[in-house]
Each structure stands twice: as structure tokens, then as C-alpha cells.
């Protein structure tokens, strides 16, 4: 008998040597090992890890008693509050699937998601009672059980449900024990994409991916045990990039935050000695531009992840000047949040701040628990050369890629075409193997036959001292086909100065890349801070039409 066969003879998987992966085990361990350590802080409330485990057990038990079980969807219209954290463990305890809804969507979108996901229960905060109250009558399917979360940190709104959250918890058993999951491929969460064109797609996560990305966050970021994490990132967005499960694995402290406000964020960092937080570039920009008195008095180390859009180097520079350690990650809803990281090197510390920011602004390399990232020719699927010039499409492969899109076989097949997850993001690979995004395929501006990266132009605009935020899109042009149009949100106190911006851009860009039109005003953003370029593209076309 060959050695290879011997290694498999009488060496089968069994209950002692193989277990299905699920992030539920993180909570069980934290509650057992650190029962009295603080786990969730919200206003005047503090729950220990044992208390969080008991609250999750109560919720799971109560939902089970009301007929919720394997494969059922439990939706949530909640800000970053303890109930939202509970839900990340309670629903999988009974084999159910959680669907965290984007709190800034309109009633029509919410109704679509509740119907499409066949929500059996909906937890909703008073702040969103108006939207939910309008969404429920628009549903075509059965109305879910509506549970009000009456958060003491919020005043206003109305109670519109059949039962209040704490009353529901009292129906449950704190000693409830979840059954072992049958298959780590089972769904754990449903997350809808933004749906900027047509109906949003429902991205399905599995237990294995949630487990692995939760651990990947710790290892990739280098989080020490018992970190203090501030919830500046919405938990509804990619399940908070899997950080609800990460913080249980870390046995750290979750500091809840209902809304993103620079003063409040700095207050929380000082009060709770926050060590880690995440956010889109716009959130970091708000912190950079906060009042000096709000930023003062932080005397401990703070680490931040930045993602959500290709961050301008100026943002990374600004955060470093505040003394924060910035790590740039990249991913999509379909990859459970972060799937690549701009892994830093010690020798970069000797470089100028501008050069460090340039290097740290890249999308980088695969995170530890993702198996592969590549940039390929979208037609042939062959890897592009590592020359920093040849553009291709970013693709991912590994265990932290979604199962697929719920009830959408065609879209699932399309995004997995070629044996990779196709992101639609265009990038180059530099000589050191690090990926750098150039643009979304739909955001490349083709002017007179020349490709212009909107990200490259935005990066230059962000460096102008009067610019708070910038977005560049294509505007139709009779001569060139299309030209760059810049939408500018100015810092407080600044006045529009188109000639000054033109001069600034021409000093830092090839002339054909300099925007031909400038429109000043607030930029439309999603709840996660992403600029809604589809609205700006429509506006640019309209502006051209009336010229």
C-alpha cells in the first residue's frame, strides 16, 4: 500500500477531530473565559460578555418559541445599538438568517428587501418608524412580526410594532443552548447591495466565511486581545465588515455609536480609551476637519481601518498628522467586507509622509483568510503584468467570497464567470505585487480616445486646501465625446474658486485630465459615506443638456 493511501486509511473525520466553523463559538468562549469583562457599552448601559450571551440566548429562544427557525429571515432596521449586536449571534443560534437593512433607504427599497428576503421578523428602532411605517403597506408578501427597539438614547419617533424588544427578551430562556450547525455552508446573513441601477441584489454569507473573516480582521490588523472598538461603521454594512463576530473572538469592548459626529467620536475615544475604529474616507475626512478643541486630549494609540472607496492620499496624510495609525483595506459586500489589505512595511516609516500615504493608499494584497486576489484581462482572464500601467479587473477567490445572490441565478453566474469573483473594479499591479485601483469600469472617462481615471483626478482635487470632498464624473462633450466634470464640496468658510482649482489641477495633472467643468455644493452620500456617483452622472448629463 502506498504512503498516500495509508494517510487516509482509518483516518476519517469524526466528532473529535472535525467541527463545522461558525462565529457562534466566539461568543461562547468570551462568555466562559471573560464573563465579567465589559462587552457592549451604550450610553449609561454596559453589558458583560456573560450578559450579552444571555441576552442573545433569550432572543434566540423567544424567536424560536414564535416559530422562527432554520432558513427563516430576521430583518433589522437598527443603528449601532446593543440589540443590533445581539442579533448577530441570536439568529444563527436557531439556524435563522439575519438581514441588516440600510437605514437610509427609502420605503420602496425597504419593502422590496423585506419581500425578497421573506422576512419573518423585523426589528426596528423608533428613529426609523416613519420609513418602516410607509414600507410595510408596500409589501406584497406577508407582513413580518414587527419588534420595536425602544432605545433610551433616542428621543422621538413612534412605537409601531406588536411587541417591544426587552419584552420579547423576557419571553426567552437565558440558558438556551444553540444546536450545532449542520453545515458551515449554511447561510448566516443576507446583505443587499446598494441597488443604484434596478433592484438591489441579496448577497448571502455563510458561517464559514463569517468565522474566517472575523479572525482575519484580528490577524490582518494586528488587534491585541481586549481591544476597545468604536462603532463608527454601520453594523448594517457587510455586517459591520464582520466586526461583531471579530469583537467576540477578541473578547474586546464594543462602544456603540448611533450617529457619526466628529465631536462625539473624539469624546468617545477619550472617554473609553478607544483603540480601534473603521470608516469610509468621508468619515476620516470629517475627523481631519474637526475643530482643534474637539481633537485635543487623546494621549493613547488609536488604529483605524479606512475603506469604502479608494481613499485620497491626502486623507491618509491627514489622519497620520492626527497621530492615528491608518491601515487601508479593500473589499465589497460580496467579500464580507475587507478581503485585501495594504500590508505595511517597517522601512516605509523612513519615507516622507507624502510617499507613505501614496504607498498606503493602494488596495494591496490578499488578507490572510482570503486565498487569492488578482488583476486580469476581463476578456481572457489572464493576469496583467506587474508594471503599474496595464489595467485589468480585480478578481477574488477564497472562503470569504459570498455564496451568491439570493434568487438571482443569472447574476450569480455572471459574477463568478471564469472561476473568480468579478469585482468590476479596474486596477494595475505594481512591481511589488500590490494592487492599486484606477477606477470602476463605469467611472473611467474616455476623452478623445484617452482614458482618464476619475480617482487620479479626485486625488489631486483633495489636495487643494479648500476642498473637503470631490467626485469626478464624465460629462458629454461634442468635441471630445466626454470630459471630466468635478463636483466639489468646500470646507467651511471657503468660497468657490474655479480658476484656482483649474490652476491647481494643471500643476499636478496632464492638461487633458484637468476637469473642464466645476459644480460646487454638498455631495450626495450613502449611509456608509460613499459618494453616490450615479446621481452625479445624471446631474452632469442634465447640466450639459441645458447649456
Order of alpha helices (4+ residues) and beta strands (2+ residues): alpha-alpha-beta-beta-alpha-beta-alpha-beta-alpha-beta-alpha-beta-beta-alpha-beta-beta-alpha-beta-alpha-alpha-beta-alpha-beta-alpha-alpha-beta-alpha-beta-beta-alpha-beta-beta-beta-beta-alpha-beta-beta-beta-beta-alpha-beta-beta-alpha-beta-alpha
